[in-house]
Amino acid sequence: MSITDVILWPGTKICEWMGVDPEADQGLIRSMFNMLVYLVVILTVMWVILG
């Protein structure tokens, strides 16, 4: 498993759970889900640290 696979893992699992092929549109849907996951994680961490 490469670093890229580890970074993209949340989006891949969400796509599989929803029944969508993660590579269907060159991975754009998977990237969107990854962005949402990491946005929530980073904002939560910043809220805890700075709040």
C-alpha positions in Angstrom: 0.0 0.0 0.0 1.5 3.3 -1.1 1.1 6.7 0.6 -1.4 7.8 -2.1 -3.6 4.8 -1.3 -3.5 5.7 2.4 -4.5 9.3 1.7 -7.3 8.4 -0.7 -8.6 5.6 1.5 -11.5 7.5 3.1 -12.9 8.6 -0.3 -12.5 5.1 -1.8 -14.4 3.5 1.1 -17.2 6.0 0.9 -17.5 5.4 -2.9 -17.6 1.6 -2.3 -20.2 2.1 0.4 -22.4 4.1 -1.9 -21.8 1.7 -4.8 -19.9 4.2 -7.0 -16.8 3.3 -8.9 -14.0 5.5 -7.4 -12.2 5.6 -10.7 -15.3 6.3 -12.9 -14.6 10.0 -13.5 -10.8 9.9 -13.0 -11.3 9.9 -9.3 -13.0 13.3 -9.0 -15.9 11.9 -6.8 -13.4 10.2 -4.6 -11.4 13.4 -4.3 -14.5 15.3 -3.3 -15.3 12.8 -0.5 -11.7 13.0 0.6 -11.8 16.8 0.7 -15.0 16.7 2.8 -13.5 14.1 5.3 -10.2 16.0 5.7 -12.0 19.3 6.0 -14.1 18.1 8.9 -11.1 16.5 10.6 -8.8 19.6 10.2 -11.6 22.0 11.3 -12.3 19.8 14.4 -8.6 19.7 15.3 -8.3 23.4 14.9 -11.4 24.1 16.9 -10.1 21.9 19.8 -6.6 23.4 19.7 -7.5 27.0 19.2 -10.8 27.0 21.1 
